[in-house]
Amino acid sequence: MASSSSSSQIICASFNQDNSLFSVGTKNGFMIFDARSGRLCYKKNLGGFNIVEMLFGTSLLAIVGTGEQPAMSPRRLCLFNTKKGASVKDLNFKTSILAVRLSRKRLVVVLQHKTFIYDLNSITILEEIETVSNTKGLCAFAPNSEGCYLALPASTSKGSALVYKASESELICQIDAHQSPLVAMVFSSKGMYLATASEKGTIIRVHLVAQATKSHSFRRGTYPSTIYSLSFSPSIDMPDVLVATSSSGSLHMFFLDAVRNGRSQASKLLSSVIPGSVTDALDPANHHVIHSVVPAEIKSCLAVHSVENSQNSSKLPALRTVIYIVTHDGYFREYVICTTKSNESSWTLEREFSLLDTGSGSFKQNEHPVD
């Protein structure tokens, strides 16, 4: 594992909109890697960075510095062209920029009390949204959805979110998800679902955006844990998969389709005789856990690369889920989880390499059962 000195170098990490690339911001600059090959695609040493966001596989980046250098103020958003190696547009704000999101049409900039929606092509402001105090810059954005859905916290005391259609600057609905304030949320690729987690972190809920209603509730665990990252699978042909990492260091994977469990009817029976607050954690869903994928309390960013039909080691039909994880102690890991309809599972660590070393190696590990 990385040393304590290197573990503090990574400030931010994020995947692009199709999870093919990921960026890492450090105290010295930023790097962009090809997630499928592990190849370092671009590196720039300009000082510390709090935010490095990509626009799919294009040369356009949105970067925000840590303020260690006057030109890289945390209040300045720089639209950076990697081919030219220079800024093409700077936007200055009165307070620090806490999050940035991009689609082919929109640029979203999140401050503590305001969120700005820009037209990306003309860099003109389309909407200025007053928000509750959002000290962590929490937001969810669905760049591949037709409406470019955007979710922002609606309360500082409860886990509520406001969902906007950024394509038209329209408020769609409010989703009341948790009793405690939100700490993580993410849209599915087309914006159909919004997954949320609160500060408590024991329950992850999935909401059908069009109806602003809960569709699934998954119990991550009994003891509180901070959810660091949530990600849906990108496939529209395979069952919806939701994965999460938390401060406990474990990776959790949930299936949204109850049919795989063969317990749909049992769930309906339970919900008819047990109050909703109890069945909330009994919603039938395959839940698979890999422990210690990340050291406890180390932040991480993850993405589901793919879900496809395959066969496991017993030659039984299975779903093969490929998951990428970038950790703030300086590592990239690729896990493959195979699950059968009978809920049998196994996992493999396919690749691991250091992001802070010039030579990136990889190795395979023997297959292990999933708890």
LOZA-897921 format. One record per residue (C-alpha): x, y, z; residue in one letter. Coordinates in steps of 0.2 Angstrom, whole numbers, plus 5000, padded with zeros to 4 digits. Layout:
% residues N
XYZA;...
//
This chain:
% residues 371
500050005000M;500550184998A;501550275012S;500750405023S;501650545013S;500950484996S;499250455003S;499050635006S;499550694989Q;497950644980I;496650784983I;495250734970C;494850594958A;493450574946S;492850474931F;492250544914N;490450524909Q;490750354901D;491950294914N;493350264900S;494550384908L;494850454926F;495750604932S;496750634948V;497150794956G;498750804967T;499750944976K;500850954961N;499650954946G;498450834938F;498450664928M;497250584916I;497250394914F;496450274902D;495450164914A;495450014903R;497350004900S;498050104914G;499050204902R;499450384908L;498650494895C;499050664901Y;500050754915K;500250934919K;501151004934N;500351174938L;500151164957G;498751084968G;497051054961F;495351024971N;494350984955I;494850904938V;493250864928E;493350794910M;492050804896L;491950624889F;493550594879G;493750774873T;495250884876S;494151004887L;494450994906L;493651104920A;494951124933I;495051224950V;496551254960G;496851244979T;497451424980G;499251384984E;499751494968Q;498851654965P;498351604947A;497551444954M;496251524966S;494851404972P;493651544966R;494251524948R;493651394936L;494851364922C;494251284906L;495851194900F;496251124883N;497450974884T;497950984866K;498451174868K;499051144885G;498251314890A;496751394897S;495351434885V;494151524897K;494151574915D;492651604926L;492851694943N;491651684958F;491451774974K;491651614985T;492551444983S;492051324969I;491551154978L;491051054963A;490951064944V;489950954932R;489950944913L;488850884898S;489050914880R;487751064882K;487951114900R;489251174913L;488651164932V;489651254945V;489251224963V;489651354977L;489151344995Q;487551444993H;487251454975K;487351344959T;487651414942F;487051324926I;487951384910Y;487751344891D;489351264888L;489551324870N;489351504874S;489851504892I;488251614896T;487351594913I;485651504910L;485151494928E;485751544946E;485051434959I;484951484977E;485351334988T;485351285006V;487151285014S;488051155004N;489751155012T;490350995003K;489751044986G;488550894985L;487650864969C;487150734956A;487150754937F;486550644923A;487450714908P;486850574897N;485050604901S;483950704888E;483550834902G;485250844910C;484550804927Y;485350894941L;485050854960A;485550974974L;485250964993P;483551044999A;483951045017S;485351055030T;484350955043S;483550815033K;484050705018G;483050795004S;483550834987A;482850954973L;482950884955V;483151004941Y;483050984922K;484651084918A;484251074899S;482751194902E;483251264920S;481651184927E;481351124944L;480550944943I;480250884960C;480850864978Q;481350694984I;481250665003D;482450525005A;483150515023H;482950585040Q;484850635041S;485650755029P;486350685013L;488150645010V;488050554993A;486950544978M;487050484960V;485950474945F;485850314934S;486550344916S;484950404908K;484250494924G;482850364928M;483450334945Y;484250434959L;485250344973A;485550434989T;486450405006A;486350505022S;487650545035E;487150385044K;487550275029G;486650125034T;485250135021I;485550175003I;483850224994R;483450224975V;482150344969H;481150344953L;481450524947V;479850534936A;478750494950Q;479850564965A;479550404974T;480650274982K;480850114972S;482150024982H;482950024999S;484649935002F;485449905019R;487249935018R;487649875036G;487049895054T;488450015060Y;488550195053P;489850225039S;490150375028T;489750335010I;491150394999Y;490550354982S;489050284973L;488950224955S;487650144943F;487950024929S;488050094912P;487049964903S;485249974898I;485149794892D;485749714908M;485049724926P;485349884935D;486749874947V;487250004961L;488949994969V;489550094984A;491150114994T;491250185012S;492350235026S;492350055032S;493350005017G;492149885010S;491349874992L;489449844991H;488549794976M;486649784975F;485449724961F;483949824958L;482949684949D;482049584963A;481649444951V;483449384952R;483149344971N;481549244967G;480849334982R;479649464974S;478049374981Q;478849364998A;479149544998S;477349594993K;476749485008L;477949565020L;477449735015S;475649695018S;475849645036V;477449735041I;477549935043P;478550015029G;479850075041S;480349895044V;480149825026T;481249975021D;482749865024A;481949705019L;481749755000D;482349604991P;483949634983A;485549544980N;486849624991H;488649574989H;490149634999V;491949634997I;492849685013H;494449785014S;494549844996V;495150005002V;496050045019P;494750115032A;494450305031E;495350315014I;494250415002K;493850324985S;492950354969C;492150204959L;491350174943A;490450024936V;491249994919H;490149854912S;488849714916V;488749574904E;488149394903N;489549264907S;489949104915Q;490749074932N;492048944937S;490748814938S;490148844920K;488548914926L;487649064918P;488149224928A;488249414927L;490049484926R;490149654933T;491749754931V;492049894944I;493450024944Y;494050104960I;495250254962V;495850274980T;496550434988H;498050334995D;498650324976G;497950164969Y;496850104955F;495949934956R;494849834945E;493749704952Y;492649574943V;491149504952I;490249354945C;488449324952T;487249184947T;485349174948K;485549074964S;486449214972N;488149124972E;489649244969S;491449254967S;492649404964W;494349434957T;495549574958L;496049594940E;497249744941R;498049854953E;499349994950F;500050144959S;499450314952L;500950404959L;502350294952D;502950314934T;502950124931G;501250054932S;501149874935G;499649754936S;499349584943F;497949454945K;497349374961Q;496549214964N;494649204964E;493849224981H;492049204988P;490949364991V;490249375008D;
//
